[in-house]
Amino acid sequence: MKASVVNGVGRGFTVQDLVIGEPRGFEVLVDVRASGLCHSDLHLAEVDYGLPMPTVLGHEVAGVVLAVGPAVTAARVGDHVVACLVKFCGRCIECTSGHTFACSTPNSTLRSASEPPRLTYNGVAMEQAHGIGGFAEQSLVHENQLAVVSKEIPFTAACIIGCGTVTGAGAAINTAQVRPGDTVAVLGTGGVGLNTISGARLAGALRIIAIDVDDSKLEVARRFGATDVINATRADPVEAVKALVDGGVTHAFEVIGLPQTQAQAVQLARHGGGVHLVGVARPGTTLEIESSLGMLRAHTAVSGVHMGSTNLKRDIPMFVDYYLQGRLNLDDLVSQEIGLADIPKAYEQLRAGKVIRSVITSF
């Protein structure tokens, strides 16, 4: 099968012919119909996070079940499915408490060292990133990383739900538990930031303030539910937000991963408010917080957000329903459909801020 391979950090994406195994145990073979280009995979391709190489990246996958392993009960041949990079065992204390995103043994869903690899190239094992390896014609995935969804939703919209939506909208709905009447600020209006805005709107936030440096992206943010927009190149975000919402917002979401904007998020939260760090920062990034008496009295909670605290079996079908009901905007997230060989160019466009999401539909 065709797949886009990263042979080493900083070496780009190369289309190669790989061999994919037959499903074993709880594995499901998926015919990939759409695969979104998430910014986090670009980070992994360019920065050494310790991911083994060579590897097949890609985790925003929607497709059709081609075959299932003998132990699979959650999917059948012909089902439409959406993949998610959250791996969970279903047995540990976190999983049985409903916190599958914090599973203690996530890699138990992968093949052991004594088993043949899922992917090979000329007989040599190939890393399947996130347990998905979605930049490929097919993907071999544990059933716990898949949600069966309605066949009514287009694959191009469905694939984004597995990462961009569960992370962004999940941060607002699950992690922050935004309530009707709350006020929200979102720093960064890329794909995840726009989904955070969507989640805040679904949760009933009274005011949703989008902050970015690009006017065109801020206009898009209005279509997703932003009530106010601030261009950080023309106004100090902290001063501008507090001019709109006296004392600051109930929840501030940082969806970029930069120390400067993370520090701004801390300043945006009102007394008793929450700061939610969603953006992926480079290794070694630190955030300094003044632990003065004023900070302690403010009762500000600062938390990291992993995958929107999602329970993928519950949340992915829920977001599909919101989309089909016309309550969740996914179509405007898809800037263009591309081929497997177009990944390098599409990532350059993403880096330049020219697209929100490119989706591979031709393999």
TORKOLRO-922206 format. One record per residue (C-alpha): residue number from 1; z, x negated, y. Coordinates in Angstrom, 2 decimals, padded with zeros to 5 digits. Example, Ala and Ser with C-alpha at 12.3 -4.5 7.8 and 13.67 -1.06 7.14 Angstrom:
BEGIN
<r><n>1</n><up>007.80</up><east>-012.30</east><north>-004.50</north></r>
<r><n>2</n><up>007.14</up><east>-013.67</east><north>-001.06</north></r>
END
This chain:
BEGIN
<r><n>1</n><up>000.00</up><east>000.00</east><north>000.00</north></r>
<r><n>2</n><up>-000.47</up><east>-001.04</east><north>003.62</north></r>
<r><n>3</n><up>002.61</up><east>-002.05</east><north>005.61</north></r>
<r><n>4</n><up>003.38</up><east>-003.82</east><north>008.86</north></r>
<r><n>5</n><up>005.48</up><east>-006.92</east><north>008.11</north></r>
<r><n>6</n><up>007.63</up><east>-009.13</east><north>010.34</north></r>
<r><n>7</n><up>007.54</up><east>-012.54</east><north>008.65</north></r>
<r><n>8</n><up>010.16</up><east>-014.10</east><north>010.94</north></r>
<r><n>9</n><up>012.03</up><east>-013.50</east><north>014.20</north></r>
<r><n>10</n><up>009.56</up><east>-013.62</east><north>017.06</north></r>
<r><n>11</n><up>006.49</up><east>-013.82</east><north>014.79</north></r>
<r><n>12</n><up>005.22</up><east>-010.31</east><north>015.52</north></r>
<r><n>13</n><up>003.86</up><east>-007.63</east><north>013.22</north></r>
<r><n>14</n><up>001.18</up><east>-008.26</east><north>010.56</north></r>
<r><n>15</n><up>-000.47</up><east>-005.65</east><north>008.32</north></r>
<r><n>16</n><up>-000.25</up><east>-006.69</east><north>004.66</north></r>
<r><n>17</n><up>-000.81</up><east>-005.15</east><north>001.24</north></r>
<r><n>18</n><up>002.52</up><east>-004.66</east><north>-000.53</north></r>
<r><n>19</n><up>003.56</up><east>-003.23</east><north>-003.88</north></r>
<r><n>20</n><up>006.17</up><east>-000.45</east><north>-003.84</north></r>
<r><n>21</n><up>008.24</up><east>000.35</east><north>-006.92</north></r>
<r><n>22</n><up>008.71</up><east>003.59</east><north>-008.82</north></r>
<r><n>23</n><up>011.77</up><east>005.67</east><north>-007.87</north></r>
<r><n>24</n><up>014.92</up><east>004.92</east><north>-009.86</north></r>
<r><n>25</n><up>018.20</up><east>006.82</east><north>-009.99</north></r>
<r><n>26</n><up>018.74</up><east>008.60</east><north>-006.67</north></r>
<r><n>27</n><up>015.58</up><east>007.24</east><north>-005.04</north></r>
<r><n>28</n><up>012.81</up><east>009.35</east><north>-003.50</north></r>
<r><n>29</n><up>009.23</up><east>008.16</east><north>-002.96</north></r>
<r><n>30</n><up>007.95</up><east>009.49</east><north>000.38</north></r>
<r><n>31</n><up>004.36</up><east>009.67</east><north>001.57</north></r>
<r><n>32</n><up>004.85</up><east>008.68</east><north>005.21</north></r>
<r><n>33</n><up>003.00</up><east>011.03</east><north>007.58</north></r>
<r><n>34</n><up>004.59</up><east>009.90</east><north>010.86</north></r>
<r><n>35</n><up>006.68</up><east>006.88</east><north>011.83</north></r>
<r><n>36</n><up>008.10</up><east>006.43</east><north>015.33</north></r>
<r><n>37</n><up>008.41</up><east>003.13</east><north>017.16</north></r>
<r><n>38</n><up>012.07</up><east>002.88</east><north>018.16</north></r>
<r><n>39</n><up>013.12</up><east>000.16</east><north>020.60</north></r>
<r><n>40</n><up>015.84</up><east>-001.06</east><north>018.23</north></r>
<r><n>41</n><up>013.21</up><east>-002.29</east><north>015.75</north></r>
<r><n>42</n><up>011.64</up><east>-004.34</east><north>018.53</north></r>
<r><n>43</n><up>015.08</up><east>-005.92</east><north>019.10</north></r>
<r><n>44</n><up>015.28</up><east>-006.82</east><north>015.40</north></r>
<r><n>45</n><up>011.78</up><east>-008.32</east><north>015.45</north></r>
<r><n>46</n><up>012.52</up><east>-010.53</east><north>018.46</north></r>
<r><n>47</n><up>016.25</up><east>-011.36</east><north>018.30</north></r>
<r><n>48</n><up>018.15</up><east>-012.83</east><north>015.36</north></r>
<r><n>49</n><up>020.66</up><east>-010.16</east><north>014.30</north></r>
<r><n>50</n><up>020.92</up><east>-011.69</east><north>010.83</north></r>
<r><n>51</n><up>018.35</up><east>-009.39</east><north>009.23</north></r>
<r><n>52</n><up>016.68</up><east>-011.08</east><north>006.23</north></r>
<r><n>53</n><up>013.00</up><east>-011.91</east><north>006.72</north></r>
<r><n>54</n><up>010.23</up><east>-011.17</east><north>005.92</north></r>
<r><n>55</n><up>010.90</up><east>-007.49</east><north>006.40</north></r>
<r><n>56</n><up>009.28</up><east>-004.11</east><north>006.88</north></r>
<r><n>57</n><up>010.87</up><east>-002.38</east><north>009.87</north></r>
<r><n>58</n><up>010.60</up><east>001.25</east><north>010.91</north></r>
<r><n>59</n><up>013.13</up><east>004.00</east><north>010.39</north></r>
<r><n>60</n><up>011.91</up><east>007.12</east><north>012.24</north></r>
<r><n>61</n><up>010.05</up><east>008.59</east><north>009.28</north></r>
<r><n>62</n><up>008.82</up><east>012.05</east><north>008.38</north></r>
<r><n>63</n><up>006.75</up><east>012.72</east><north>005.31</north></r>
<r><n>64</n><up>006.24</up><east>014.48</east><north>002.00</north></r>
<r><n>65</n><up>008.05</up><east>013.79</east><north>-001.27</north></r>
<r><n>66</n><up>005.67</up><east>012.27</east><north>-003.84</north></r>
<r><n>67</n><up>008.12</up><east>011.54</east><north>-006.65</north></r>
<r><n>68</n><up>011.86</up><east>011.50</east><north>-007.35</north></r>
<r><n>69</n><up>014.19</up><east>009.48</east><north>-009.52</north></r>
<r><n>70</n><up>015.91</up><east>011.10</east><north>-012.51</north></r>
<r><n>71</n><up>019.26</up><east>011.57</east><north>-010.69</north></r>
<r><n>72</n><up>017.85</up><east>013.16</east><north>-007.51</north></r>
<r><n>73</n><up>019.06</up><east>016.68</east><north>-006.73</north></r>
<r><n>74</n><up>018.58</up><east>016.89</east><north>-002.95</north></r>
<r><n>75</n><up>014.75</up><east>016.88</east><north>-002.83</north></r>
<r><n>76</n><up>011.76</up><east>018.01</east><north>-004.87</north></r>
<r><n>77</n><up>008.14</up><east>016.92</east><north>-004.99</north></r>
<r><n>78</n><up>006.28</up><east>018.55</east><north>-002.10</north></r>
<r><n>79</n><up>009.32</up><east>018.87</east><north>000.18</north></r>
<r><n>80</n><up>008.99</up><east>017.76</east><north>003.78</north></r>
<r><n>81</n><up>011.69</up><east>015.25</east><north>004.64</north></r>
<r><n>82</n><up>013.03</up><east>013.25</east><north>007.58</north></r>
<r><n>83</n><up>014.66</up><east>009.86</east><north>007.00</north></r>
<r><n>84</n><up>017.67</up><east>008.45</east><north>008.83</north></r>
<r><n>85</n><up>018.99</up><east>004.91</east><north>008.86</north></r>
<r><n>86</n><up>022.54</up><east>006.16</east><north>008.21</north></r>
<r><n>87</n><up>023.34</up><east>005.07</east><north>004.65</north></r>
<r><n>88</n><up>026.33</up><east>006.73</east><north>002.99</north></r>
<r><n>89</n><up>027.84</up><east>006.72</east><north>-000.48</north></r>
<r><n>90</n><up>029.38</up><east>010.20</east><north>-000.38</north></r>
<r><n>91</n><up>032.53</up><east>008.99</east><north>-002.17</north></r>
<r><n>92</n><up>034.64</up><east>006.86</east><north>000.20</north></r>
<r><n>93</n><up>037.40</up><east>008.27</east><north>002.43</north></r>
<r><n>94</n><up>035.12</up><east>008.29</east><north>005.49</north></r>
<r><n>95</n><up>032.38</up><east>010.21</east><north>003.69</north></r>
<r><n>96</n><up>034.73</up><east>012.73</east><north>002.11</north></r>
<r><n>97</n><up>036.29</up><east>013.24</east><north>005.56</north></r>
<r><n>98</n><up>032.87</up><east>014.17</east><north>006.94</north></r>
<r><n>99</n><up>032.31</up><east>010.86</east><north>008.76</north></r>
<r><n>100</n><up>029.27</up><east>009.77</east><north>006.78</north></r>
<r><n>101</n><up>028.05</up><east>007.68</east><north>009.73</north></r>
<r><n>102</n><up>031.08</up><east>005.43</east><north>009.15</north></r>
<r><n>103</n><up>030.68</up><east>005.04</east><north>005.37</north></r>
<r><n>104</n><up>032.71</up><east>002.15</east><north>003.93</north></r>
<r><n>105</n><up>030.07</up><east>001.17</east><north>001.35</north></r>
<r><n>106</n><up>026.69</up><east>002.05</east><north>002.87</north></r>
<r><n>107</n><up>024.79</up><east>-000.57</east><north>000.89</north></r>
<r><n>108</n><up>025.72</up><east>001.13</east><north>-002.37</north></r>
<r><n>109</n><up>022.61</up><east>003.24</east><north>-001.71</north></r>
<r><n>110</n><up>020.40</up><east>000.16</east><north>-002.11</north></r>
<r><n>111</n><up>019.23</up><east>-001.55</east><north>-005.28</north></r>
<r><n>112</n><up>021.52</up><east>-004.20</east><north>-006.71</north></r>
<r><n>113</n><up>020.55</up><east>-007.85</east><north>-007.04</north></r>
<r><n>114</n><up>020.01</up><east>-007.33</east><north>-010.77</north></r>
<r><n>115</n><up>017.37</up><east>-004.65</east><north>-010.18</north></r>
<r><n>116</n><up>013.75</up><east>-005.27</east><north>-009.19</north></r>
<r><n>117</n><up>013.16</up><east>-005.05</east><north>-005.42</north></r>
<r><n>118</n><up>011.70</up><east>-001.92</east><north>-003.93</north></r>
<r><n>119</n><up>009.00</up><east>-003.91</east><north>-002.11</north></r>
<r><n>120</n><up>007.11</up><east>-007.05</east><north>-003.13</north></r>
<r><n>121</n><up>004.28</up><east>-009.18</east><north>-001.76</north></r>
<r><n>122</n><up>002.45</up><east>-011.33</east><north>-004.33</north></r>
<r><n>123</n><up>005.45</up><east>-010.89</east><north>-006.60</north></r>
<r><n>124</n><up>007.98</up><east>-012.03</east><north>-003.96</north></r>
<r><n>125</n><up>010.74</up><east>-009.65</east><north>-002.80</north></r>
<r><n>126</n><up>010.30</up><east>-008.12</east><north>000.65</north></r>
<r><n>127</n><up>013.23</up><east>-006.81</east><north>002.73</north></r>
<r><n>128</n><up>013.14</up><east>-003.06</east><north>003.37</north></r>
<r><n>129</n><up>014.96</up><east>-002.72</east><north>006.69</north></r>
<r><n>130</n><up>017.52</up><east>000.08</east><north>007.03</north></r>
<r><n>131</n><up>016.82</up><east>001.10</east><north>003.44</north></r>
<r><n>132</n><up>013.64</up><east>002.76</east><north>004.73</north></r>
<r><n>133</n><up>010.90</up><east>000.31</east><north>005.77</north></r>
<r><n>134</n><up>008.97</up><east>003.05</east><north>007.52</north></r>
<r><n>135</n><up>006.11</up><east>001.03</east><north>009.02</north></r>
<r><n>136</n><up>004.20</up><east>001.61</east><north>005.80</north></r>
<r><n>137</n><up>002.10</up><east>004.14</east><north>003.93</north></r>
<r><n>138</n><up>004.99</up><east>004.96</east><north>001.63</north></r>
<r><n>139</n><up>008.76</up><east>004.57</east><north>001.65</north></r>
<r><n>140</n><up>011.25</up><east>004.44</east><north>-001.22</north></r>
<r><n>141</n><up>014.55</up><east>005.89</east><north>000.03</north></r>
<r><n>142</n><up>017.90</up><east>006.94</east><north>-001.42</north></r>
<r><n>143</n><up>018.28</up><east>010.73</east><north>-001.29</north></r>
<r><n>144</n><up>021.38</up><east>010.35</east><north>000.91</north></r>
<r><n>145</n><up>019.15</up><east>009.00</east><north>003.69</north></r>
<r><n>146</n><up>016.85</up><east>012.03</east><north>003.64</north></r>
<r><n>147</n><up>017.11</up><east>015.57</east><north>004.93</north></r>
<r><n>148</n><up>014.77</up><east>018.29</east><north>003.70</north></r>
<r><n>149</n><up>013.31</up><east>020.17</east><north>006.68</north></r>
<r><n>150</n><up>011.15</up><east>023.18</east><north>007.43</north></r>
<r><n>151</n><up>007.43</up><east>022.69</east><north>006.86</north></r>
<r><n>152</n><up>006.79</up><east>024.41</east><north>010.21</north></r>
<r><n>153</n><up>007.72</up><east>021.41</east><north>012.32</north></r>
<r><n>154</n><up>004.93</up><east>018.84</east><north>012.98</north></r>
<r><n>155</n><up>005.55</up><east>015.43</east><north>011.42</north></r>
<r><n>156</n><up>005.17</up><east>013.75</east><north>014.84</north></r>
<r><n>157</n><up>008.09</up><east>015.72</east><north>016.25</north></r>
<r><n>158</n><up>010.17</up><east>015.60</east><north>013.06</north></r>
<r><n>159</n><up>010.18</up><east>011.82</east><north>012.73</north></r>
<r><n>160</n><up>011.89</up><east>011.32</east><north>016.10</north></r>
<r><n>161</n><up>014.84</up><east>013.46</east><north>015.04</north></r>
<r><n>162</n><up>015.96</up><east>010.90</east><north>012.42</north></r>
<r><n>163</n><up>016.98</up><east>008.34</east><north>015.04</north></r>
<r><n>164</n><up>016.22</up><east>009.14</east><north>018.68</north></r>
<r><n>165</n><up>017.53</up><east>012.70</east><north>018.51</north></r>
<r><n>166</n><up>020.52</up><east>012.28</east><north>016.22</north></r>
<r><n>167</n><up>021.59</up><east>009.23</east><north>018.24</north></r>
<r><n>168</n><up>021.07</up><east>010.65</east><north>021.73</north></r>
<r><n>169</n><up>021.78</up><east>014.35</east><north>021.30</north></r>
<r><n>170</n><up>024.43</up><east>013.49</east><north>018.70</north></r>
<r><n>171</n><up>026.23</up><east>011.26</east><north>021.21</north></r>
<r><n>172</n><up>026.63</up><east>014.27</east><north>023.51</north></r>
<r><n>173</n><up>027.34</up><east>016.93</east><north>020.89</north></r>
<r><n>174</n><up>029.25</up><east>015.04</east><north>018.18</north></r>
<r><n>175</n><up>030.78</up><east>011.94</east><north>019.76</north></r>
<r><n>176</n><up>031.58</up><east>013.11</east><north>023.28</north></r>
<r><n>177</n><up>031.84</up><east>016.78</east><north>022.30</north></r>
<r><n>178</n><up>030.49</up><east>017.85</east><north>025.68</north></r>
<r><n>179</n><up>031.71</up><east>021.33</east><north>026.58</north></r>
<r><n>180</n><up>030.36</up><east>024.05</east><north>028.88</north></r>
<r><n>181</n><up>031.19</up><east>023.12</east><north>032.46</north></r>
<r><n>182</n><up>031.41</up><east>019.36</east><north>031.83</north></r>
<r><n>183</n><up>029.50</up><east>016.93</east><north>034.02</north></r>
<r><n>184</n><up>027.39</up><east>014.16</east><north>032.51</north></r>
<r><n>185</n><up>025.66</up><east>010.98</east><north>033.69</north></r>
<r><n>186</n><up>023.05</up><east>009.21</east><north>031.55</north></r>
<r><n>187</n><up>022.09</up><east>005.63</east><north>032.42</north></r>
<r><n>188</n><up>018.62</up><east>004.99</east><north>030.96</north></r>
<r><n>189</n><up>015.95</up><east>007.62</east><north>030.36</north></r>
<r><n>190</n><up>014.02</up><east>006.20</east><north>027.44</north></r>
<r><n>191</n><up>013.69</up><east>008.16</east><north>024.21</north></r>
<r><n>192</n><up>017.39</up><east>008.09</east><north>023.32</north></r>
<r><n>193</n><up>018.46</up><east>008.79</east><north>026.90</north></r>
<r><n>194</n><up>016.19</up><east>011.83</east><north>027.10</north></r>
<r><n>195</n><up>017.66</up><east>013.09</east><north>023.84</north></r>
<r><n>196</n><up>021.15</up><east>012.58</east><north>025.28</north></r>
<r><n>197</n><up>020.14</up><east>014.78</east><north>028.19</north></r>
<r><n>198</n><up>018.82</up><east>017.38</east><north>025.73</north></r>
<r><n>199</n><up>022.10</up><east>017.30</east><north>023.81</north></r>
<r><n>200</n><up>024.16</up><east>017.71</east><north>026.97</north></r>
<r><n>201</n><up>022.05</up><east>020.71</east><north>027.94</north></r>
<r><n>202</n><up>022.44</up><east>022.26</east><north>024.47</north></r>
<r><n>203</n><up>026.21</up><east>021.73</east><north>024.73</north></r>
<r><n>204</n><up>026.36</up><east>023.58</east><north>028.06</north></r>
<r><n>205</n><up>026.94</up><east>020.76</east><north>030.56</north></r>
<r><n>206</n><up>027.08</up><east>022.08</east><north>034.11</north></r>
<r><n>207</n><up>025.54</up><east>019.02</east><north>035.72</north></r>
<r><n>208</n><up>023.43</up><east>016.33</east><north>034.05</north></r>
<r><n>209</n><up>022.61</up><east>013.29</east><north>036.18</north></r>
<r><n>210</n><up>019.83</up><east>010.97</east><north>035.01</north></r>
<r><n>211</n><up>019.84</up><east>007.36</east><north>036.28</north></r>
<r><n>212</n><up>016.90</up><east>004.96</east><north>035.96</north></r>
<r><n>213</n><up>014.74</up><east>002.59</east><north>038.02</north></r>
<r><n>214</n><up>011.44</up><east>004.40</east><north>037.42</north></r>
<r><n>215</n><up>010.61</up><east>007.58</east><north>039.35</north></r>
<r><n>216</n><up>008.09</up><east>008.75</east><north>036.75</north></r>
<r><n>217</n><up>010.72</up><east>008.52</east><north>034.00</north></r>
<r><n>218</n><up>013.19</up><east>010.40</east><north>036.16</north></r>
<r><n>219</n><up>010.68</up><east>013.21</east><north>036.63</north></r>
<r><n>220</n><up>010.32</up><east>013.40</east><north>032.86</north></r>
<r><n>221</n><up>014.12</up><east>013.58</east><north>032.62</north></r>
<r><n>222</n><up>014.06</up><east>016.80</east><north>034.64</north></r>
<r><n>223</n><up>011.88</up><east>018.38</east><north>031.93</north></r>
<r><n>224</n><up>014.58</up><east>017.60</east><north>029.40</north></r>
<r><n>225</n><up>017.37</up><east>019.18</east><north>031.41</north></r>
<r><n>226</n><up>018.51</up><east>016.72</east><north>034.10</north></r>
<r><n>227</n><up>019.83</up><east>018.65</east><north>037.08</north></r>
<r><n>228</n><up>019.90</up><east>015.56</east><north>039.32</north></r>
<r><n>229</n><up>018.17</up><east>012.19</east><north>039.28</north></r>
<r><n>230</n><up>019.08</up><east>008.84</east><north>040.85</north></r>
<r><n>231</n><up>016.79</up><east>005.84</east><north>041.23</north></r>
<r><n>232</n><up>019.09</up><east>002.82</east><north>040.90</north></r>
<r><n>233</n><up>016.74</up><east>000.64</east><north>042.96</north></r>
<r><n>234</n><up>017.29</up><east>002.82</east><north>046.03</north></r>
<r><n>235</n><up>020.90</up><east>003.88</east><north>045.72</north></r>
<r><n>236</n><up>024.09</up><east>002.54</east><north>044.19</north></r>
<r><n>237</n><up>024.50</up><east>004.68</east><north>041.04</north></r>
<r><n>238</n><up>028.29</up><east>004.83</east><north>041.28</north></r>
<r><n>239</n><up>028.31</up><east>005.92</east><north>044.91</north></r>
<r><n>240</n><up>025.43</up><east>008.35</east><north>044.36</north></r>
<r><n>241</n><up>027.07</up><east>010.01</east><north>041.35</north></r>
<r><n>242</n><up>030.42</up><east>010.38</east><north>043.11</north></r>
<r><n>243</n><up>028.65</up><east>011.91</east><north>046.09</north></r>
<r><n>244</n><up>027.30</up><east>014.57</east><north>043.71</north></r>
<r><n>245</n><up>030.44</up><east>015.01</east><north>041.58</north></r>
<r><n>246</n><up>033.72</up><east>014.36</east><north>043.33</north></r>
<r><n>247</n><up>035.80</up><east>011.90</east><north>041.32</north></r>
<r><n>248</n><up>033.06</up><east>011.10</east><north>038.83</north></r>
<r><n>249</n><up>031.66</up><east>012.73</east><north>035.70</north></r>
<r><n>250</n><up>033.39</up><east>014.01</east><north>032.58</north></r>
<r><n>251</n><up>031.15</up><east>011.86</east><north>030.39</north></r>
<r><n>252</n><up>029.08</up><east>008.76</east><north>031.20</north></r>
<r><n>253</n><up>026.50</up><east>007.60</east><north>028.64</north></r>
<r><n>254</n><up>025.03</up><east>004.09</east><north>028.78</north></r>
<r><n>255</n><up>021.79</up><east>004.03</east><north>026.79</north></r>
<r><n>256</n><up>020.37</up><east>000.63</east><north>027.78</north></r>
<r><n>257</n><up>022.68</up><east>-002.04</east><north>026.39</north></r>
<r><n>258</n><up>023.13</up><east>-004.21</east><north>029.49</north></r>
<r><n>259</n><up>026.52</up><east>-005.47</east><north>030.77</north></r>
<r><n>260</n><up>025.70</up><east>-004.33</east><north>034.32</north></r>
<r><n>261</n><up>024.95</up><east>-000.75</east><north>033.37</north></r>
<r><n>262</n><up>027.83</up><east>-000.64</east><north>030.89</north></r>
<r><n>263</n><up>030.20</up><east>-001.65</east><north>033.71</north></r>
<r><n>264</n><up>028.66</up><east>001.03</east><north>035.93</north></r>
<r><n>265</n><up>029.26</up><east>003.63</east><north>033.23</north></r>
<r><n>266</n><up>032.98</up><east>002.79</east><north>033.27</north></r>
<r><n>267</n><up>033.06</up><east>003.36</east><north>037.03</north></r>
<r><n>268</n><up>031.20</up><east>006.68</east><north>036.75</north></r>
<r><n>269</n><up>033.82</up><east>008.42</east><north>034.61</north></r>
<r><n>270</n><up>036.44</up><east>010.61</east><north>036.26</north></r>
<r><n>271</n><up>040.17</up><east>010.54</east><north>035.43</north></r>
<r><n>272</n><up>040.50</up><east>011.49</east><north>031.78</north></r>
<r><n>273</n><up>036.76</up><east>011.07</east><north>031.31</north></r>
<r><n>274</n><up>034.83</up><east>009.31</east><north>028.58</north></r>
<r><n>275</n><up>032.46</up><east>006.33</east><north>028.58</north></r>
<r><n>276</n><up>030.05</up><east>006.26</east><north>025.65</north></r>
<r><n>277</n><up>028.12</up><east>003.05</east><north>024.92</north></r>
<r><n>278</n><up>024.95</up><east>004.03</east><north>023.06</north></r>
<r><n>279</n><up>022.49</up><east>001.26</east><north>023.96</north></r>
<r><n>280</n><up>022.12</up><east>-001.73</east><north>021.62</north></r>
<r><n>281</n><up>023.15</up><east>-004.93</east><north>023.38</north></r>
<r><n>282</n><up>022.11</up><east>-008.45</east><north>022.41</north></r>
<r><n>283</n><up>024.51</up><east>-010.40</east><north>020.13</north></r>
<r><n>284</n><up>027.33</up><east>-011.98</east><north>022.14</north></r>
<r><n>285</n><up>027.19</up><east>-009.45</east><north>024.97</north></r>
<r><n>286</n><up>030.62</up><east>-008.77</east><north>026.45</north></r>
<r><n>287</n><up>031.99</up><east>-006.04</east><north>028.70</north></r>
<r><n>288</n><up>034.86</up><east>-006.89</east><north>031.04</north></r>
<r><n>289</n><up>037.16</up><east>-004.02</east><north>032.01</north></r>
<r><n>290</n><up>039.92</up><east>-004.33</east><north>034.58</north></r>
<r><n>291</n><up>043.11</up><east>-003.25</east><north>032.79</north></r>
<r><n>292</n><up>045.05</up><east>-002.53</east><north>035.97</north></r>
<r><n>293</n><up>047.65</up><east>000.21</east><north>036.39</north></r>
<r><n>294</n><up>044.97</up><east>002.35</east><north>038.01</north></r>
<r><n>295</n><up>042.78</up><east>002.03</east><north>034.92</north></r>
<r><n>296</n><up>045.68</up><east>002.99</east><north>032.68</north></r>
<r><n>297</n><up>046.53</up><east>006.00</east><north>034.81</north></r>
<r><n>298</n><up>042.90</up><east>007.10</east><north>034.73</north></r>
<r><n>299</n><up>043.10</up><east>007.63</east><north>030.95</north></r>
<r><n>300</n><up>039.46</up><east>006.60</east><north>030.68</north></r>
<r><n>301</n><up>038.27</up><east>006.34</east><north>027.08</north></r>
<r><n>302</n><up>035.57</up><east>003.75</east><north>026.32</north></r>
<r><n>303</n><up>033.86</up><east>004.06</east><north>022.95</north></r>
<r><n>304</n><up>030.92</up><east>002.68</east><north>021.07</north></r>
<r><n>305</n><up>028.57</up><east>005.25</east><north>019.57</north></r>
<r><n>306</n><up>026.91</up><east>004.69</east><north>016.21</north></r>
<r><n>307</n><up>024.00</up><east>007.00</east><north>015.40</north></r>
<r><n>308</n><up>025.48</up><east>009.84</east><north>017.42</north></r>
<r><n>309</n><up>028.33</up><east>010.26</east><north>014.91</north></r>
<r><n>310</n><up>025.79</up><east>012.17</east><north>012.87</north></r>
<r><n>311</n><up>026.06</up><east>013.91</east><north>009.55</north></r>
<r><n>312</n><up>022.35</up><east>013.75</east><north>008.82</north></r>
<r><n>313</n><up>022.33</up><east>016.45</east><north>006.13</north></r>
<r><n>314</n><up>023.75</up><east>018.91</east><north>008.67</north></r>
<r><n>315</n><up>022.36</up><east>017.65</east><north>011.96</north></r>
<r><n>316</n><up>018.69</up><east>016.96</east><north>011.18</north></r>
<r><n>317</n><up>017.95</up><east>020.52</east><north>009.93</north></r>
<r><n>318</n><up>019.96</up><east>021.86</east><north>012.90</north></r>
<r><n>319</n><up>017.82</up><east>019.97</east><north>015.41</north></r>
<r><n>320</n><up>014.68</up><east>021.13</east><north>013.60</north></r>
<r><n>321</n><up>015.87</up><east>024.72</east><north>014.10</north></r>
<r><n>322</n><up>016.55</up><east>024.06</east><north>017.79</north></r>
<r><n>323</n><up>012.99</up><east>022.74</east><north>018.12</north></r>
<r><n>324</n><up>011.42</up><east>025.69</east><north>016.31</north></r>
<r><n>325</n><up>013.42</up><east>028.05</east><north>018.53</north></r>
<r><n>326</n><up>012.03</up><east>026.33</east><north>021.64</north></r>
<r><n>327</n><up>015.46</up><east>025.00</east><north>022.67</north></r>
<r><n>328</n><up>014.88</up><east>021.28</east><north>022.01</north></r>
<r><n>329</n><up>012.01</up><east>019.40</east><north>023.63</north></r>
<r><n>330</n><up>010.52</up><east>016.90</east><north>021.19</north></r>
<r><n>331</n><up>006.81</up><east>017.20</east><north>021.97</north></r>
<r><n>332</n><up>007.15</up><east>015.48</east><north>025.37</north></r>
<r><n>333</n><up>008.73</up><east>012.48</east><north>023.64</north></r>
<r><n>334</n><up>005.50</up><east>011.67</east><north>021.81</north></r>
<r><n>335</n><up>003.34</up><east>009.69</east><north>024.22</north></r>
<r><n>336</n><up>000.60</up><east>008.74</east><north>021.76</north></r>
<r><n>337</n><up>-000.38</up><east>008.63</east><north>018.11</north></r>
<r><n>338</n><up>-001.43</up><east>005.20</east><north>016.82</north></r>
<r><n>339</n><up>-002.50</up><east>003.31</east><north>013.72</north></r>
<r><n>340</n><up>-000.45</up><east>000.79</east><north>011.75</north></r>
<r><n>341</n><up>-002.34</up><east>-002.13</east><north>013.29</north></r>
<r><n>342</n><up>-001.55</up><east>-000.88</east><north>016.82</north></r>
<r><n>343</n><up>002.19</up><east>-001.61</east><north>016.63</north></r>
<r><n>344</n><up>002.12</up><east>-004.84</east><north>018.73</north></r>
<r><n>345</n><up>000.20</up><east>-003.20</east><north>021.58</north></r>
<r><n>346</n><up>002.36</up><east>-000.07</east><north>021.45</north></r>
<r><n>347</n><up>005.54</up><east>-002.12</east><north>021.70</north></r>
<r><n>348</n><up>004.16</up><east>-003.94</east><north>024.73</north></r>
<r><n>349</n><up>003.54</up><east>-000.54</east><north>026.31</north></r>
<r><n>350</n><up>007.10</up><east>000.49</east><north>025.49</north></r>
<r><n>351</n><up>008.48</up><east>-002.73</east><north>026.96</north></r>
<r><n>352</n><up>006.51</up><east>-002.05</east><north>030.16</north></r>
<r><n>353</n><up>007.87</up><east>001.50</east><north>030.37</north></r>
<r><n>354</n><up>004.42</up><east>003.07</east><north>029.94</north></r>
<r><n>355</n><up>005.34</up><east>005.21</east><north>026.92</north></r>
<r><n>356</n><up>008.37</up><east>007.04</east><north>025.58</north></r>
<r><n>357</n><up>007.49</up><east>007.04</east><north>021.88</north></r>
<r><n>358</n><up>004.42</up><east>005.90</east><north>020.03</north></r>
<r><n>359</n><up>004.12</up><east>007.47</east><north>016.59</north></r>
<r><n>360</n><up>002.11</up><east>005.99</east><north>013.72</north></r>
<r><n>361</n><up>000.04</up><east>008.71</east><north>012.06</north></r>
<r><n>362</n><up>-002.82</up><east>006.59</east><north>010.70</north></r>
<r><n>363</n><up>-002.01</up><east>004.11</east><north>007.92</north></r>
END
